[in-house]
Amino acid sequence: MPWLPLLHSPDKVRWYFETIVLPVEKVLIARDGGQAVGFISVAEGWLTHLYIDPERWGSGIGTNLLDEIRSESSYLQLRVFQQNLTARRFYSDRGFCECELTEGLHNEEKMPDVRMEWVRAD
């Protein structure tokens, strides 16, 4: 996402994941051998992170991680940048609907985003 501003150093990102994400959120990591190739995290019904190594996009890793999280959930929501058409399409193709457009009030980058929701159809 080259259009995103770089707000934090790698050390600050590492600190954030070590002290905020990992102790509180459910995190699943996809590995190929010993190498991490993607991860997903969820907290209180919010899908907060889903990142896949760009060289692995289209391989099913993201879908597999999302399916694993959804198998334990009846409702999820997330925010994705409006400019990130690839992610918006990914989530839409997997049953998420776009519910709210904002001008970036809920993200650090202050970039326009979309709130998306998924509800299990029972």
N, C-alpha and C positions, 0 to 999 in steps of 0.2 A: 504494500500500500504506500507507494512513494508520495502520495499526496498528503499523508499524515505528518503532522509536526513531530519531531523527536523531542519528547519532554523529559525523559529520564535516562540516566546512564545505565549501562549494563549492571553495575553494582547495585544501583537503586532498584532495578527490576528484580534482581536476584533476592534482595532483602524483602521486597514486597511479597514474592512468592513464598519465601521461607517463613516469614512471620505473619502474613495475613491469609494467603490462599491455602497453603497446605494444612495448617492447624484447624481450619474452620470448614473448608469446602470439601465435597467429595470430588476426588481427582482420579481419573483413569488415564493411564499412559499406554500408548501403542508403541510396541518395540519391534524392530527387525533385528534379530540376534540381540546384541547388547546395546544397540543404538535406539534412542527414543526418536520416533518419526512423527509423533503427534500426541496431543493430550486434550482432554475435556475436563471442565470443572463446573460444579453446580452447587448452589447454596440457596436454600429456602425457595425453591421453585424457579430460580433464575439460572439460566445457562450463562455463566459468566465468561467462560473461555472455551473456544474450540479452535485449535491451531494445528495444522498439518504442514509438514515439510513441503514447500511448493513443488519439489521434484516428485512428490507422491500424490499430488492432487489427481483426482479421478481414479485412484486405485481402490476406493472403497473404505479406506481407513476412517475417514470422517463419518461416513454412514454407519460403520460398525460401532464406533464410539458413541454416536448419537443413539443408535438402537439400544445399546447396553444401558445407557442412562434412562431412556424412555421406558425400558422394561420395568423400571422401579418407580415410575412416575405416572401421574394421571394428568398433570398440567406442567408446562414449562413456558417461560417467557424469556426474551432476550432483546438486546439492542444491537443493531448493526448500523454501520455508517451508510447513509443514503448512497454515497458514491460507490460502495462496495457491491456492485451488481452481481458479481460471482457469488458472494455469500448470500445475498437476498434470494437469488435463484436456487441455490443449494437448499436453503431452509424452506422456501415455497414448494419445491419439488418433494419435500419430505413432510408436508402437511402443516407447516406453519403459515399463519395468515398475518398480513401486515395490518396492525390495529391503530397505530399512532405514528404520525410524523412529527419530529421536533426540530428545533433549530440548534440542538446540541446542549440543551440545558442540563442533561443528565450524564455528560461525559467530560472528562478532563480536557480533551482536545477542543471542546466547544464547536464541534463539527456536526452538521445536520445528521440526525439518525432516524431509525425506524424501530419502533417496538413491535416485536412479532410474538405471537402466541401459538401454542400447540395444545390441544386437548385430546386426550385419549377417547376414541370413539368405541364405546362398549355396547 
